[in-house]
Amino acid sequence: MTAPFRVVAVSGSLHEPSKTTALVRAITAAVAERADVEAQLIELTQIGPGLAGALHREQLTPEVEAQLQLIESADLLIVGSPVYRASFTGLFKHLFDFVGQYDLVGKPVLLAATGGGEKHALIIEHQLRPLFAFFQALTLPLGVYASNTDFDGYEIASDVLRARIALAADRALPLVGYAASRPVELLVG
C-alpha cells in the first residue's frame, strides 16, 4: 500500500465566493476521484492578511508559514488565479515569493485560471507557466481555463469545462506518480 498523494490547491482569488476557488476545488475533486489523495485548499481570502506587509519569510504569521510548508511538501500543486489586470493577483505572486527557490523542483503543478472571457485564457501560458518555470517545477501540459460563461453563479455549469477538468486530472496523475517516485537529488544539481 502506498501513501496517498499530498495534493495542495491554491486559490489566488481575493473574493469569497469565488469562481476561481470553485474551479480549483473541482480540479482537486477530479484528482481525488482518480487516486488516493490527502488534499488541502489554501485560499488567499483566508491567509492574505497574514501576508500583507511581510517582506521576509520570518515576518509571516505561523498560519501562513504552515501553508508555505504544505506547498513545499506537496506531491501535486493545483494553482489557480483570476485574471486581474492581465495577470494573476498580486497577493498570489506575493505568496509564491516566499516559497523556497528549490522547493518546487520537479514538482508537478496543474495550472488553472478564470477570467471574464476567452481572451484571457493565455494567462496560463504567459503568466503562470513562467512563474513555475522559475522554480523548475513540472508544469503539466494541460491547464484549465474557465470564463464567466462556464459558471452559473459560482457553480460550474459547463459540460465542456467539466470534460477539460476530467482530462487534466487523467493526464496529471501518471506524471504525479512519476515525480513522487524520483529522488529530488536527481533533479537538483
Disulfide bonds with the S-S distance in Angstrom:
none
